[in-house]
Amino acid sequence: MTEPSSHPLLSVVVPVRNEQGNIAPLVADIEKACAAIGPFEVVYVNDGSTDGTATALAELAATRSWLRVVTHAQSCGQSAAVRSGVRHARSAIVATLDGDGQNDPAFLPEMVEALQQAGLQAGMVQGQRVGRKDTGFKRWQSKIANGVRARVLKDDTRDTGCGLKCFRREAYLALPYFDALHRFMPALMAREGHKVLHVDVRDRPRLTGVSNYGFFDRLWVGILDLAGVWWLIRRRKRVPRIVSETP
């Protein structure tokens, strides 16, 4: 598919920062995975990269009309990049995945179908990684973070750190926005009365580069975020549902 669509069935949002070597392989994988879904678009958000990411994206976008690029003047973080991409997305259904190539786009059709089959009561499908390819230390820190989050928020999600997510654009934009929102989406979707589905997804090794996110850089901020989300959930006991409306 080379022609753009003003009404794509799916918008795939990919936040990236200094991922020059991973751009072309991942774009090819996304195109292959989405071909069976129907009209789609891919929105890359270049979050203030200082390497050749901008050039790589420009070269690919020149030959792929379904590839769009949003650029931040400076790095604002993954949550801000995801939000920029979702706001520019033209589909009612949005999927996200990390730009390092570790999330396999082959699971996108399954996730889109699961969301559609569940009906409007479903707000999102959260990918849950199996066969993690990260270092032992990174798997350990992820296990600790997910365990603490699950005990505090009781969101019935094993792995919220997985970048593979599929959700309704309107539901996402209604969530309270803050940095690190992407790590608490299942709990906040449930807070708004949406059903959250889960799909096991295969993890892949990073092709090139290194992670831009560190454990100790976000440890204390993560604790504060967790406390904030816990407070938000406790303050929202009942979701209003409109049953009638007069002219």
Backbone as a ProteinNet text record, in pm:
[ID]
protein_1_A
[PRIMARY]
MTEPSSHPLLSVVVPVRNEQGNIAPLVADIEKACAAIGPFEVVYVNDGSTDGTATALAELAATRSWLRVVTHAQSCGQSAAVRSGVRHARSAIVATLDGDGQNDPAFLPEMVEALQQAGLQAGMVQGQRVGRKDTGFKRWQSKIANGVRARVLKDDTRDTGCGLKCFRREAYLALPYFDALHRFMPALMAREGHKVLHVDVRDRPRLTGVSNYGFFDRLWVGILDLAGVWWLIRRRKRVPRIVSETP
[TERTIARY]
84.2	0	87.7	71.1	152.5	68.2	-62.4	-147.1	-190.3	-188.6	-232.4	-382.9	-431.8	-574.7	-610.3	-713.7	-756.6	-835.1	-877.4	-951.2	-891.6	-770	-707.2	-779.4	-772.1	-831.7	-743.8	-614.9	-521	-411.9	-380.3	-264.3	-162.7	-41.9	65.5	159.4	170.9	254.3	383.3	495.9	627.5	711.8	734.1	822.3	968.7	1055.4	1196.9	1287.1	1400.9	1508	1640.8	1714.6	1845.4	1836.6	1752.8	1734.7	1760.3	1858.5	1885	1892	1967.1	1986.8	1865.9	1768.2	1650.4	1530.4	1541.6	1426.9	1381.3	1469.4	1431	1381.4	1450.6	1400.8	1262.9	1239.7	1112	999.5	1025.6	924.3	883.2	980.3	950	864.8	894.6	817	674.4	658.6	525.2	442.6	504	432.5	384.1	468.9	432	318.1	324.5	223.1	88.4	89.4	-35.2	-102	-33.7	-89.6	-222.5	-237.1	-359.6	-471.7	-442.3	-542.5	-630.4	-569.8	-641	-564.6	-629.6	-560.4	-501.8	-376.3	-310.3	-216.7	-172.2	-69.6	26.7	148.8	249.7	296.2	285.5	325.8	448.4	564.7	687.3	700.1	734.3	758.6	906.1	978	1121	1137.5	1170.9	1174.5	1311.8	1344.7	1469.1	1594.9	1595.3	1713.9	1830.4	1951.7	2072.6	2160.9	2114	2191.3	2127.4	2131.3	2076.4	1932.4	1859.6	1720.5	1634.5	1648.4	1567.5	1590.9	1715.6	1748.3	1690.4	1704.4	1651	1499.8	1431.2	1285.3	1245.2	1316.6	1285.3	1301.1	1405.5	1428.9	1318.7	1274	1168.1	1033.6	1005.4	877.5	862.8	975.2	970.7	915.4	921.6	873.8	755.1	705.6	593.2	496.7	388.1	295.2	218.3	219.2	149.8	237.6	363	455.4	460.7	423.7	424.1	524.3	582.4	684.5	649	643	624.3	755.6	803.8	935	925.9	982.5	996.2	1127.1	1122.8	1244.2	1348.3	1303.5	1393.5	1326.1	1405.8	1350.3	1257.9	1137.7	1037.6	997.8	1055	1022.8	923.5	917.3	837	687.3	637.8	494.4	452.7	534.3	503.8	507.6	602.9	611.9	491	449.1	330.1	209.1	193.8	78.6	78.3	194.9	203.1	158.4	203.3	165.5	17.2	-41	-184.5	-265.9	-224.6	-298	-293.2	-185.9	-175.9	-237.6	-269.4	-324.7	-462.7	-494.1	-621.7	-718.4	-678.1	-765.7	-825.3	-944	-1008.1	-939.1	-861	-785.1	-636.6	-563.6	-420.4	-343.6	-230.1	-138.5	-4.7	64.6	196.7	297.8	421.6	530.8	660.1	754.7	881.7	962.5	1045	1121.4	1252.1	1283.2	1411.3	1403.8	1284.3	1269	1242.4	1240.7	1218.3	1072.3	978.7	838	813	755.6	732.5	597.6	596	470.2	380.1	432.1	351.6	229	229.1	115.5	7.9	32.6	-64.7	-200	-205.9	-338.1	-419	-354.2	-423.3	-477.7	-400.3	-443.1	-558.2	-551.7	-660.6	-789.1	-777.8	-895.6	-955.6	-871.2	-920.5	-997.5	-947.3	-1014.7	-1149.3	-1151.9	-1275.6	-1378.6	-1334.6	-1426.9	-1488.3	-1417.3	-1466.2	-1570.9	-1582.1	-1682.4	-1637.4	-1727.2	-1692.2	-1662.6	-1702.8	-1672.1	-1522.6	-1450	-1305.5	-1231.9	-1143.8	-1068.6	-931.1	-869.7	-734.4	-697.7	-596.8	-533.2	-388.1	-344.2	-206.6	-124.4	-12.6	78.6	153.8	181.7	257.7	371.2	493.7	609.2	638.5	676.1	727.4	862.4	951.5	1084.2	1163.6	1167.1	1236.6	1381.4	1425.6	1561.1	1652.8	1605.6	1687.7	1790.5	1878.2	1976.5	1904.8	1974	1915.6	1879.5	1964.5	1936.1	1811.9	1796	1678.5	1551.3	1560	1442.2	1407.2	1509.9	1486	1417.9	1467.9	1409.5	1266.5	1241.5	1105.8	1012	1061.3	980.4	943.9	1040.5	1015.3	913	933.8	844.3	702	690	557.2	490.6	569.4	513.2	458.6	534.8	490.5	366.9	370.5	256	128.8	141.5	25.4	-34.5	50.9	1.6	-69.2	-18.7	-76.9	-203.4	-197.6	-308.6	-409.7	-364.8	-453.8	-514.7	-429.1	-476.7	-480.9	-451.9	-460.7	-376.1	-263.7	-174.7	-34.6	21.3	153.2	266.6	249	360.3	310.6	301.9	256.1	368.8	493.3	605.8	620	544.6	551.9	495.7	573.6	530.7	419.9	395.4	288.3	153.6	79.3	-53.3	-143.9	-270.2	-369.7	-489.4	-535.9	-640.8	-725.7	-837.4	-925.9	-872.8	-852.5	-792.4	-870.1	-1001.5	-1083.9	-1067.4	-1059.3	-1042.9	-907.8	-802.8	-669.4	-664.6	-719.6	-711.9	-794.3	-884.8	-964.8	-892.6	-780.4	-706.2	-632.2	-614.2	-533.3	-388.9	-333	-198.1	-91.7	16.1	134	249.6	370.7	487	483.2	509.2	503.6	362.4	269.8	132.7	130.8	219.3	216.7	239.1	299.3	324.2	205.3	104.1	-11	-143.9	-137.1	-258.5	-364	-329.1	-434.4	-514.6	-446.3	-515.7	-604.1	-555.9	-633.6	-747.9	-729.5	-840.1	-951.7	-912.8	-1012	-1081.2	-1007.5	-1064.5	-1178	-1165.1	-1267.8	-1379.9	-1375.9	-1482.6	-1460.9	-1339.7	-1310.2	-1255.8	-1291.9	-1236.9	-1096.4	-1004.9	-866.4	-837.8	-794.4	-761.2	-609.7	-564.4	-420.5	-385.9	-272.5	-222.4	-74.1	-34.1	108.2	179.8	293.1	368.7	514.2	577.4	717.2	809.6	910.4	1010.6	1126.3	1190.6	1302.8	1424.5	1543.3	1662.3	1672.6	1728.3	1752.8	1855.6	1832.1	1925.1	2051.8	2034.7	2149.8	2119.8	2223.4	2205.1	2186.6	2157.9	2137.7	2009.8	1957.1	1833.4	1853.6	1750.7	1755.4	1691.4	1650.1	1579.1	1650.4	1682.5	1754.7	1669.7	1700.4	1623.6	1636.6	1759.1	1779	1740.9	1738.1	1695.2	1547.3	1467	1322.9	1269.2	1357.4	1311.2	1221.4	1275.3	1197.9	1079.6	1096.3	984	874.2	914.4	816.8	736.6	801	731.4	626.6	662.9	568.3	453.4	484	379.2	282.4	336.9	252.5	159.3	210.8	127.8	18.9	54.5	-43.4	-154.7	-120.1	-221.3	-310.6	-251.8	-330.6	-432.8	-390	-480.3	-593.4	-559	-660.1	-766.2	-722.6	-817	-909.3	-854.8	-937.3	-1035.5	-1003.1	-1091	-1200	-1193.8	-1294.9	-1364.1	-1470.1	-1537.1	-1642.3	-1703.7	-1811.7	-1798	-1809.4	-1797.6	-1937	-1963.5	-2096.6	-2124.2	-2242.6	-2283.2	-2412	-2410.9	-2526.3	-2629.3	-2748.1	-2853.3	-2960.8	-2968	-3064.3	-3019.5	-3068.9	-3033.5	-3150.7	-3188.1	-3297.2	-3240.2	-3316.8	-3268.1	-3234.1
-118.1	0	123.1	210.7	331.2	457.7	445.8	562.8	596.1	725.1	762.5	752.6	740.3	735.6	841.1	920	1021.2	958.2	832.2	760.9	620.5	612.3	481.2	401.3	269.5	183.1	175.5	203.1	195.8	300	366.5	455.3	392.9	371.5	315.2	428.4	452.6	560.9	502.6	557.2	507.1	623.1	631.8	735.5	692.2	781.2	745.5	859.4	820.9	916.2	846.5	896.4	840.9	692	658	518.9	503.2	574.7	577.3	437.9	348.3	216.2	125.4	159	73.8	120.8	237.8	295.5	208.9	186.4	115.9	-26.9	-108.4	-244.4	-246.3	-154.7	-153.8	-105.2	-5.2	42.7	-70.2	-148	-261.5	-365	-392	-489.5	-440.6	-311.8	-255.9	-263	-228	-233.5	-374.9	-473.3	-612.5	-656.2	-618.2	-660.5	-595.4	-469.5	-393.5	-414.6	-479.5	-498.5	-572.9	-665.1	-744.7	-673.4	-562.7	-491.6	-403.2	-339.8	-245.2	-114.3	-5.6	123.6	158.6	197.6	231.5	348.1	405.6	508.3	481.5	528.7	516.5	656.7	692.4	824.8	808.9	844.3	844.4	979.1	976.9	1100.2	1104.7	1194.6	1211.2	1303.1	1242.2	1315.1	1377.6	1477.3	1552	1472.7	1384.1	1302.7	1389.7	1345.1	1418.6	1338.3	1219.1	1138.5	1153.4	1049.9	1057.4	1010.9	1007.6	962	1045.6	1177.6	1265.9	1237.3	1216.9	1188.8	1055.6	953.7	821.5	826.7	899	910.4	987.3	1093.6	1174.2	1092.2	1011.5	929.3	826.7	764.9	664.9	729.5	844.4	911.9	960.7	986.2	1034.4	929.6	802.3	694.1	618.6	664.4	597.3	703.4	722.2	830.5	804.4	678.4	646.4	671	709.2	736.4	886.3	925.9	1066.1	1084.7	1202.4	1229.7	1356.1	1344	1457.8	1476.8	1599	1624.3	1718.3	1676.9	1763.7	1842	1969.8	2052.3	2005	1949.3	1893.8	1773.3	1687.6	1566.1	1599.3	1543.3	1567.3	1439.4	1324.8	1199.1	1115.3	986.4	891.2	920.4	953.8	981.6	1100.8	1205.4	1323.5	1289.4	1204.3	1164.5	1082.2	990.7	911.1	1002.7	1097	1186.1	1269.9	1320.5	1396.7	1310.9	1185.5	1096	1067.2	1041.7	1012.2	1133.4	1250.8	1372.2	1395.7	1353.4	1368.1	1250.3	1142.6	1023.6	1052.9	987.5	1011.6	895.3	788.2	673.5	673.7	613.1	599.9	493.3	406	302.3	330.1	331.7	362.3	248.1	215.4	119.1	188.4	150.6	205	91.8	120.1	27	105.3	51.1	119.1	121.5	224.3	242.3	167	84.2	12.8	-121.8	-160.6	-285.7	-406.7	-390.9	-506.7	-552.2	-459.5	-496.6	-545.6	-665.4	-724.1	-678	-603.5	-556.3	-669.2	-790.7	-903	-927.5	-877.8	-897.6	-790.2	-689.4	-581.6	-629.7	-713.9	-759.2	-829.4	-912.9	-983.3	-885.2	-782.7	-686.5	-600.5	-559.7	-480.8	-562.5	-687.5	-773.5	-794.3	-813.6	-833.6	-711.5	-592.3	-469	-454.8	-484	-471.1	-574.3	-697.1	-803.4	-777.2	-710.1	-684.7	-574.1	-496.5	-391	-263.2	-165.2	-33.3	-31.6	-136.4	-140.7	-158.5	-210.2	-230.3	-102.5	-57.2	63.9	39.3	-76.4	-101.1	-248.5	-284.2	-415.5	-391.5	-449.8	-433.4	-556.3	-536.7	-646.7	-683.5	-812.5	-859.8	-948.5	-905.3	-970.2	-1107.8	-1199.5	-1329.9	-1347.3	-1420.6	-1441.2	-1313.3	-1233.7	-1105.2	-1120.9	-1028.7	-1031.3	-929.4	-864.3	-766.5	-835.8	-756.8	-810.8	-861.7	-946.3	-997.6	-886.6	-783.1	-672.2	-596.8	-574.8	-501.3	-582.5	-714.6	-799.2	-796.5	-795.3	-791	-661.5	-548.3	-420.3	-408.8	-464.7	-462.9	-547.9	-663.5	-752	-683.7	-615.4	-544.7	-432.9	-352.4	-239.2	-286.8	-390.8	-442.8	-504.7	-570.8	-632.7	-530.8	-424.5	-319.5	-250.1	-216.8	-149.6	-233.6	-363.7	-452	-463.3	-467.2	-478.5	-350.4	-236.9	-109.7	-75.7	-92.9	-49.8	-160.2	-287.5	-401.4	-389.1	-368.2	-345.8	-473.9	-589.5	-718.9	-723.4	-653.6	-650.2	-689.9	-789.3	-839.8	-748.5	-678.6	-607	-479.5	-370.4	-245.6	-173.9	-219.3	-155.3	-190.9	-288.6	-327.8	-215.7	-173.9	-64.5	-101.3	-231.7	-274.7	-258	-158.5	-130.3	-95.2	-127.4	-90.8	-34.9	82.2	146.2	239.7	279.9	375.1	515.8	589.7	723.2	813.4	811.8	898.1	864.4	735.4	693.2	738.6	726.5	768	918.2	998.7	1143.8	1194.7	1111	1149.4	1120	1047.7	1014.6	1136.8	1146	1256.4	1240.7	1346.2	1334.4	1374.9	1296.7	1328.4	1247.4	1286.9	1213.1	1071.2	971.3	828.7	772.6	846.2	795.6	659.6	637.2	512.4	389.6	408.1	294.8	263.2	347.5	327.3	322.3	305.2	310.1	206.6	79.2	-16.7	26.1	72.7	115.2	235.9	330.2	451.1	425	333.3	294.4	229.6	141.5	76.6	179.6	279.2	387.5	457	469	535.9	441.6	316.5	222.7	138.5	143.5	67	-71.6	-169	-303	-306.4	-374.2	-386.5	-531.7	-556.3	-691.2	-708.8	-835.1	-864.4	-966.3	-946	-1038.8	-1063.4	-1189.1	-1221.2	-1193.6	-1125.6	-1090.5	-1132.8	-1162	-1205.7	-1084.1	-1091.8	-986.7	-1018.7	-915.4	-935.3	-859.2	-900.5	-825.6	-694	-594.7	-466	-487	-424.2	-439.9	-357.7	-228.9	-140.2	-41.7	28.1	134.3	82.2	175.7	144.1	210.1	160.5	215.5	359.3	441.5	581	601.9	492.2	504	420.6	480.4	411.3	392.9	288.1	252.8	359.4	392.9	485.1	628.6	660.9	793.6	816	709.4	726.3	662.4	605.2	532.7	616.9	731.3	811.3	877.4	921	978.8	874.3	748.2	641.1	616.2	626.1	608.1	718.4	841.3	952.4	935.5	890.5	866.7	760.2	652.9	544.9	596.5	677.9	734.8	824.1	899.4	987.1	910.5	802.3	721.9	652.7	603.8	543	641.9	767.5	872	898.2	905.5	929.9	820.5	695.7	583.7	589.4	618.6	625.1	741.1	847.2	963.4	948.8	840.6	819.3	687.1	691.7	569.4	523.5	614.6	577.7	654.4	584	646.6	684.5	812.8	851.4	798.3	743.4	694.6	765.8	826.2	900.6	801.1	798.9	705.9	775.3	908.1	982.8	1126.5	1193.3	1332.6	1403.4	1517.3	1594.8	1692.9	1725.3	1820.4	1955.5
0	0	0	-98.6	-105.5	-100.3	-122.9	-121.6	20.8	56.5	190.9	203.4	325	349.6	452.1	422.5	518	632.2	614.7	718.2	737	786.5	806.5	914.6	903.8	1005.2	1129.4	1111.5	1223.6	1208.1	1318.2	1324	1418.1	1369.2	1451.7	1491.8	1620.9	1672.9	1729.2	1683.6	1725.6	1776.8	1908.6	1962.3	1950.2	1905.5	1891.4	1935.2	1988.9	2021.7	1997	1897.8	1861.5	1828.7	1731.9	1689.5	1539.2	1486.9	1343.2	1281.2	1342.5	1283.7	1289.9	1373.4	1388.6	1306.8	1244.5	1173.6	1055.7	958.5	836.3	861.5	942	966.9	1032.5	1126.9	1196.5	1105.2	1023.3	928.9	834.3	788.4	699.6	771	897.5	974.5	998.6	1026.7	1049.5	921.5	808.5	680	650.8	673.5	649.7	740.8	867.3	964.3	937.5	895.5	879.4	744	651.8	517.7	522	617.9	626	700.3	764.9	843	756.1	656.7	571.5	567.6	526.6	521.7	658.8	661.4	786.7	765.6	875.1	871.6	986.2	970.7	1075.4	1109.7	1235.8	1281.6	1371.4	1318.2	1397.9	1467.3	1594.3	1667.7	1704.1	1638.8	1663.4	1784	1897.2	2023.6	2047.5	1966.5	1986.1	1961.6	1861.8	1832.7	1788.1	1823.7	1785.3	1690.6	1649.4	1554.4	1415.6	1333.7	1199.2	1188.3	1300.4	1298.4	1203.7	1208.8	1124.1	976.2	938.3	798.2	754.5	838.4	805.6	787.2	873.5	862.6	736.4	705.4	587.4	459.2	452.4	332.9	314.8	422.5	412.6	383.4	444.5	422.9	279.2	212.8	74.9	-20.8	17	-70.5	-10.8	103.3	169	218	144.8	178.1	306.4	354.6	479.4	601.6	577.6	687.5	713.4	834.5	873.9	987.5	995.4	1097.2	1173.8	1304.7	1394.6	1469.1	1477.6	1536.9	1655.8	1768.5	1885.1	1872.7	1903.6	1896.5	1996.3	2109	2208.8	2272.3	2335	2392.5	2509.5	2504.7	2609.3	2681.1	2640.6	2706.2	2627.3	2663.3	2587.7	2596.1	2713.8	2727	2642	2641	2560.5	2411.6	2372.1	2232	2190	2276.6	2246.1	2231.6	2322.4	2317	2189.7	2149.9	2024.9	1907	1905.4	1796.1	1794	1910.8	1917.5	1875.7	1915	1877.4	1727.3	1661.2	1515.9	1440.5	1509.8	1444.5	1386	1273.8	1206.5	1220.6	1286.9	1305.6	1445.7	1458.3	1589	1673.3	1608	1678.5	1659.2	1769.8	1767.2	1831.5	1774.3	1834.9	1856.5	1962.6	1987	2001.3	1969.2	1995.8	2007.3	2081.6	2102.1	1972.4	1958.6	1835.8	1828.8	1930.2	1929.5	1858.9	1811.8	1739.1	1825.6	1958.3	2044.6	2044.6	2022.6	2009.1	1868.1	1852.8	1722.3	1666.2	1554.7	1495.9	1446.2	1435.6	1386.8	1473.7	1597.1	1687.4	1671.4	1589.3	1573	1520.3	1416.4	1369.1	1476.8	1558	1665.5	1768.8	1800.8	1900.3	1849.9	1725	1665.7	1662	1620.6	1615.2	1754.1	1855	1991.7	2039.2	2008.2	2049.5	1979	1849.7	1773.2	1816.1	1840.5	1879.2	2016.4	2104.2	2240	2243.7	2136.5	2132.7	2200.2	2205.4	2256.2	2405.3	2477.4	2620.6	2645.7	2547.6	2560.9	2523.3	2612.9	2585.8	2529.3	2567.1	2518.7	2527.4	2450.7	2457.5	2494	2603.8	2651.7	2618.3	2547.3	2521.9	2647.8	2665.2	2780.9	2729.9	2753.3	2693.4	2752.8	2664.3	2703.9	2634.9	2700.5	2642.8	2632.3	2740.8	2739.8	2694.2	2607	2553	2619.7	2723.7	2793.3	2883.5	2943.1	3036.9	3161.9	3237.2	3360	3457.4	3467.1	3557.4	3515.5	3385.3	3338.3	3358.8	3339.9	3365.7	3514	3598.7	3743.2	3783.4	3733.1	3770.4	3719.1	3601.3	3547.1	3632.1	3676.7	3760.4	3891.5	3952.3	4077.6	4056.2	3951.9	3925.5	3896.1	3813.7	3780.9	3903.2	3987.1	4106.1	4204.3	4227.7	4319.2	4264	4134.2	4072	4081.8	4053.2	4055.1	4195.5	4297.6	4435.6	4479.6	4433.9	4475.6	4395.9	4264.4	4178.5	4148.6	4165	4136.3	3997.1	3897	3760.6	3675.9	3740.2	3670.5	3543.8	3543.4	3427.3	3470.7	3403.1	3440.9	3397.3	3283.5	3222	3153.7	3228.7	3167.5	3093.7	3114.1	3048.5	2902.4	2854.9	2714.1	2626.9	2526.9	2439.6	2343.8	2323.3	2232.6	2302.2	2256.7	2309.9	2192.6	2205.9	2105.6	2181.2	2142.5	2220.7	2134.8	2190.6	2123.8	2150	2042.9	2052.1	2147.2	2136.9	2221	2368.9	2399.4	2539.1	2593.6	2512.6	2556.2	2584.4	2493.8	2508.4	2626.6	2677.5	2794.1	2925.9	2920	3042.1	3094.5	3225.3	3280.1	3233	3176.4	3120.1	3221.8	3226.7	3306.2	3249.2	3282.4	3236.2	3294.4	3210.2	3245.9	3241	3180.7	3163.3	3096.5	2998.3	2922.1	3010	3128.3	3217.7	3309.3	3307	3396	3319.1	3188.3	3108	3145.5	3171.4	3207.4	3330	3434.5	3555.8	3530.4	3450	3424.2	3327.5	3233.9	3145.7	3228.5	3320.5	3406.5	3494.6	3539	3620.9	3546.9	3414.6	3334	3292.3	3340.1	3310.4	3186.3	3127.8	3007.1	3041.4	2962.6	2977.7	2918.8	2986.9	2940.8	2907.7	2785.2	2739.1	2737.2	2734.1	2735.6	2627.9	2563.8	2462.8	2489.8	2498.5	2513.5	2382.3	2389.2	2269	2284.6	2172.8	2172.5	2176.8	2259.7	2269.1	2175.1	2121.3	2029.7	2081.8	2043.4	2084.4	2008.5	2071.9	2006.2	1895.3	1778.7	1666.9	1688.3	1715	1734.2	1846.6	1891	1989.1	2130.8	2220.9	2361.8	2409.6	2520.6	2575.9	2621.4	2599.6	2642.3	2778.8	2841.3	2968.1	3073.6	3188.3	3294	3417.8	3492.5	3612.1	3721.2	3758.1	3869.3	3832.4	3701.1	3659.2	3688.6	3687.4	3702.5	3830.4	3916.6	4034.3	4123.7	4172.6	4267.3	4200.5	4075.7	4002.6	3985.3	3959	3942.8	4069.1	4183.8	4310.4	4329.5	4295.5	4306.6	4208.3	4086.5	3987	4036.4	4093.6	4144.5	4253.2	4342.5	4448.7	4389.4	4285.7	4221.7	4153.8	4083.1	4015.5	4118.2	4227.9	4335.5	4389.3	4406.5	4455.5	4355.5	4226	4123.6	4123.5	4136.1	4134.5	4255.5	4370.9	4491.6	4487.3	4416.1	4408.2	4302.6	4223.6	4119.8	4147.1	4226.6	4267.7	4167.1	4097.9	4007.5	3877.3	3765.3	3634	3585.9	3559	3511.6	3372	3353.5	3221.5	3182.1	3065.1	3015.9	2962.6	3022.6	2978.9	2897.7	2907.2	2825.8	2814.5	2712.2	2688.5	2623.8	2678.6	2620.2	2520.3	2415.4	2313.5	2373
[MASK]
+++++++++++++++++++++++++++++++++++++++++++++++++++++++++++++++++++++++++++++++++++++++++++++++++++++++++++++++++++++++++++++++++++++++++++++++++++++++++++++++++++++++++++++++++++++++++++++++++++++++++++++++++++++++++++++++++++++++++++++++++++++++

